[in-house]
Amino acid sequence: MAAKRQYDIILLGATGYTGKLTAEYITTNLPTSIKWAVAGRNQSKLSALVNELKSLNSTRSTPDIITVANLTTPDLTPVVKKTKVLLNTVGPYHLYSTPVVEACAQQGTHYLDVTGETPWVRDMIVKYEETAKKTGAIIIPEVGVESAPSDLVAYIATRLIRKVWDCGVMDVVASVHELKSSGPSGGTLATGLGLADNYSAKQMKECLTNPFVLSPTRIRPYTENTIYPPNPEPNTYHRTGMQKLTGVWKYPRLGHLATSITAKPNEAIVHRSAGLTPYFYGFNFSYEEYMAVGSPVVGFLIHIAISLLALLLAFPPTRALIKAFSKHSPGSGPSKESTKGDVFELRAVAVAEQLAKQPRKALATFRWEGGIYHLTAVLLAEAAMVVLTKEEKVKKDHGAGILTPSCLGDDYVDRLGDAGIKINVKQIGDEGSK
């Protein structure tokens, strides 16, 4: 990447719900020496945002404003050439952000976003990874609630097992242990509902059923006749047929587990991390994610509800109806006041690959108390700081191209800890279920 660029960071989509939270976090928490700008298509909204930011930190100069006429590669190229890192919060990504990735890949500009759109991420890998490798661009999608926490708990659990027992990991089973949320933003709903409108049933099925869909050894362009290799099964704890049918099972240290509606994008990213660095994670690595529930009955009801929702979303009239009754429109979301009691905690148990009488395990936790979308802003902005300050280290360890949040390594974990996220890992035995 060219060393002399006008800005360290450009935040694209700064006037949207997540974009505004990210702009506020940059203003109040990142070093005042950072040179940055906000970008978007609406000059008046950007000006209003900048005026709001003035009151948050009197020691920081306000960001410059960049107006983008259209989200096309020709219009975006002059913008991305001005910055070292571009943060993109313009969603739905499958509708608007392909030209953003293309422009960054072509110009060697580092790129981070907060999507959870696995089919779109897959397309970006197929189309632009080789270009990004040639130009030196570090491109990391899903640096938000989807899928950074999942990627990081798998990373720190594996790191501990490597350090203590000098071996890889067979299985990581994770669960959303606690979730108190004020609900999704309008952009999140629009994204989820729009994916089925833009991708075929075959593509959606592959992304929902194959946790290795983003693995670097399995990526290939979609065609009508594409035949995918079978999905590897987890190595140690196999669910019975009845457990799969009911969607409920019990796992040591995690308790009763049920189907999680957010698991699939996270599983795909974690398996990409493992595929990018197999000598670290191990060649038999697998990751599964669930939701912790108080009882099997509750878990079964959740599983049925999610299954019905997936079935209903397969039909365009149902998707249109949900859009019509959505509480928040794209660009809006829960109020700050309503998110004060939000909590998110993810737990993960990793089993060492090395055979032993007593399984060798690590327990990793990721806990955040506060607004879930504010957490996404923290994850995104702090990732940008790692890319800015540790670019050469990231490239030495992983090269350029389309990477994952955990590729930012210990520097990222440390920065997030300093930002108030509680990230911990320890060795455990097999006793207990909570």
Buried (B, 14 or more C-beta within 10 A) or exposed (E): BEEEBEBBBBBBBBBBBBBBBBBBBBBEBBEEEBBBBBBBBEEEBBBEBBEBBEEBBEEBEBBBBBEBEEBBBEBBBEBBBBBBBBBBBBBBBBBBBBBBBBBBBBBBBBBBBBBBBBBBBBBBBBBBBEBBBEBBBBBBBBBBBBBBBBBBBBBBBBBBBBEEBEBBBBBBBBBBBEBEBBBBBBBBBBBBBBBBEBBEEEBBEBBBEBBBBBBBEBBEEBEEEEEEEEEEEBBEBEBEEEBEEBBBBEBBBBBBBBBBEBBBBBBBBBBBBBBBBBEBBBEBBBBBBBBBBEEBEBBBBBBEEBEEBBEEBEEEEBBEEBBEEBEBBBBBBBEBEEBEEBBBBBBBBBBBBBEEEEBBBBBBBBBBBBBBBBBBBBBBBBBBBBBBBBBEBBBEBBBBBBBBBBBBBEBBBEBBEEBEBEBEBEEBEEEEEE
